[in-house]
């Protein structure tokens, strides 16, 4: 990479990125897209002008919260709208912004469930939430890092061989390939 990359967000801003040279991780804890969108916080003000800012939120929303609110499509539309509004505020300070797609969801029975962050909804429902959210994010005005199919199994769920055994991507090979292929337009 010819310029530093700063990742901002939940644990997915860390997992998968941590072994890539030139990446500076700004992990804010188990935060949601909802909370980030509501806070309207500027978080890119202290990064170098030539750096790439990557925003990573949404997995927790899709796994734990979207199912509680119906119709879920409206819920995701609202989450993404507020998220993009907050990213827009950040883009007024720093122009080189990317959105990292929500990783494939996990089948409930294949990963340990943490009581504070439960799997709400059926596997197929959560798969629909993630795919719909990624579609909305990809159609935003910001560049989209889409590595979903590289990390999913044939049914669209997280390939557990590429994970930490829970919900995180740990093998950075496809993320690194994506970055290398898109390096010329970055920075």
C-alpha positions in Angstrom: 0.0 0.0 0.0 1.4 3.4 -0.9 -0.5 5.2 1.9 -1.5 4.3 5.5 -5.0 2.8 6.1 -6.9 3.6 9.2 -9.8 1.3 10.1 -12.5 2.7 12.4 -15.3 0.8 14.0 -16.3 -2.4 15.8 -14.2 -5.5 16.1 -14.4 -6.1 12.3 -12.2 -3.0 12.0 -9.5 -5.1 13.8 -10.0 -8.7 12.8 -8.8 -9.4 9.3 -6.9 -6.2 9.2 -4.4 -6.6 12.1 -1.7 -8.5 10.1 -1.8 -6.2 7.1 1.3 -3.8 6.9 0.4 -0.1 6.9 -3.0 -0.5 8.7 -3.7 1.5 11.9 -6.6 0.1 13.8 -9.0 2.4 15.6 -11.2 -0.1 17.4 -14.0 1.6 19.4 -15.4 -1.5 21.1 -18.6 -3.4 20.4 -20.3 -0.5 18.8 -23.3 -0.5 16.4 -23.9 1.2 13.2 -27.0 2.6 14.9 -24.9 4.3 17.6 -22.3 5.6 15.3 -25.0 7.0 13.0 -26.8 8.7 15.8 -23.7 10.3 17.4 -22.7 12.2 14.2 -19.1 12.1 15.5 -16.1 13.3 13.5 -13.4 10.6 13.9 -11.0 11.2 11.0 -9.7 14.7 12.0 -6.3 13.4 13.3 -5.2 11.1 10.4 -2.7 12.1 7.7 -4.2 13.7 4.5 -2.8 10.9 2.3 -4.4 8.2 4.6 -7.3 6.0 3.7 -10.2 5.9 6.2 -12.2 2.7 6.3 -15.4 2.6 8.3 -16.6 -0.8 9.6 -19.9 -1.1 11.3 -23.1 -3.2 10.9 -22.4 -6.8 11.9 -23.7 -6.4 15.5 -26.8 -4.6 14.2 -27.6 -7.5 11.8 -26.8 -10.2 14.3 -28.4 -8.7 17.4 -30.9 -6.0 16.7 -32.5 -5.7 13.2 -34.9 -8.6 13.8 -36.5 -6.7 16.7 -37.9 -4.0 14.4 -40.2 -4.7 11.5 -40.3 -4.2 8.7 -36.6 -5.0 8.8 -35.9 -3.4 5.4 -37.1 0.0 6.8 -34.9 -0.5 9.8 -31.8 -1.2 7.7 -32.7 1.7 5.3 -32.7 4.0 8.4 -29.5 2.6 9.9 -27.7 3.0 6.6 -29.1 6.5 5.9 -27.8 7.8 9.4 -24.5 6.0 9.0 -23.9 7.6 5.6 -24.9 11.0 7.0 -22.2 10.6 9.7 -19.7 9.4 7.1 -20.5 12.4 5.0 -19.6 14.7 8.0 -16.3 12.9 8.2 -15.7 13.2 4.4 -15.9 17.0 4.8 -12.7 16.7 6.9 -11.1 13.8 5.1 -11.9 12.9 1.5 -10.4 9.4 1.1 -13.1 7.3 2.7 -14.1 3.6 2.2 -16.9 1.5 3.7 -16.0 -2.0 4.6 -18.9 -4.4 3.9 -20.5 -6.4 6.7 -18.9 -9.9 6.8 -21.0 -13.0 6.1 -23.2 -14.0 9.1 -22.5 -17.1 11.1 -24.9 -20.0 11.4 -26.1 -20.0 15.0 -25.1 -23.6 15.7 -21.5 -23.2 14.3 -20.3 -20.5 16.7 -20.4 -19.8 20.4 -23.0 -17.3 21.4 -22.2 -14.5 23.8 -25.3 -13.6 25.9 -24.6 -9.8 25.5 -24.6 -10.2 21.7 -27.1 -13.0 20.8 -28.0 -14.3 17.4 -31.5 -12.8 17.0 -33.6 -14.3 14.1 -33.1 -17.4 12.1 -29.9 -18.0 10.1 -31.8 -17.2 6.8 -33.2 -14.0 8.3 -29.8 -12.8 9.4 -28.4 -13.7 6.0 -31.0 -11.5 4.4 -30.2 -8.6 6.7 -26.5 -8.7 5.9 -27.0 -9.0 2.2 -29.5 -6.2 2.1 -27.3 -3.9 4.3 -24.3 -4.6 2.1 -26.4 -3.8 -1.0 -27.4 -0.4 0.5 -23.8 0.3 1.6 -22.4 -0.6 -1.9 -24.8 1.9 -3.4 -23.7 4.7 -1.2 -21.5 7.5 -2.6 -18.4 6.0 -0.9 -16.0 3.3 -2.2 -17.0 -0.1 -0.9 -14.7 -2.9 0.1 -16.6 -6.0 -0.9 -15.0 -9.3 0.0 -18.2 -11.1 1.1 -18.0 -13.9 -1.4 -14.4 -14.6 -0.6 -15.2 -15.3 3.0 -18.6 -17.0 2.6 -19.4 -20.6 2.1 -21.7 -21.9 -0.8 -24.8 -20.8 1.1 -23.5 -17.2 1.9 -22.6 -17.8 5.6 -19.1 -17.2 7.1 -16.6 -19.8 6.0 -15.6 -21.0 9.5 -12.1 -22.1 8.1 -11.5 -18.3 7.5 -12.7 -17.2 10.9 -11.9 -17.1 14.6 -14.6 -19.7 15.2 -17.0 -17.0 16.2 -18.0 -14.1 13.9 -14.7 -12.6 12.7 -12.6 -13.0 9.6 -9.0 -13.9 10.7 -7.4 -14.9 7.4 -6.5 -11.6 5.7 -5.5 -13.1 2.3 -8.6 -12.0 0.3 -8.7 -8.6 2.0 -5.1 -8.1 1.2 -5.7 -9.1 -2.4 -8.6 -6.7 -2.7 -6.4 -3.8 -1.3 -3.5 -4.7 -3.7 -5.9 -4.8 -6.7 -7.4 -1.4 -5.8 -4.2 0.3 -4.6 -3.8 2.4 -7.7 -7.1 4.2 -7.1 -6.4 4.6 -3.4 -4.7 7.5 -1.9 
